[in-house]
């Protein structure tokens, strides 16, 4: 129990002190499910702790849909609750941002069409 509390405390400390993006630094693309599975395999061999994987998920996000079978696959690969919860949270954020992006694209297309219609209308009315 003390070990779990210590792990959570360390994770919170790291998350609060890590800078997410430095000026002039390229951001890395979101993690794929295969990348997370590879990181879990490395973690099982003692090379990487799951806290580091959680940090990567927080910073980069994920590039795959999160559903029951996906979470079960990650669980079987050794993912613990803290990592699974962060993947779920990132999956929810991913779907919200995709919906926002889709609505923004629709708005931009609508504005572009109305602008094109206005330009066509203006040029037609200025013809002799």
Secondary structure, DSSP 8 states (H G I E B T S, - for coil): -HHHHHHHHHHHHHHHHS-S--TT------B-HHHHHHHHHHHHTTSS-HHHHHHHHHHH-BSS---HHHHHHHHHTT--HHHHHHHHHHHHHHHHHHHHHHHHHHHHHHHHHHHHHHHHHHHHHH--
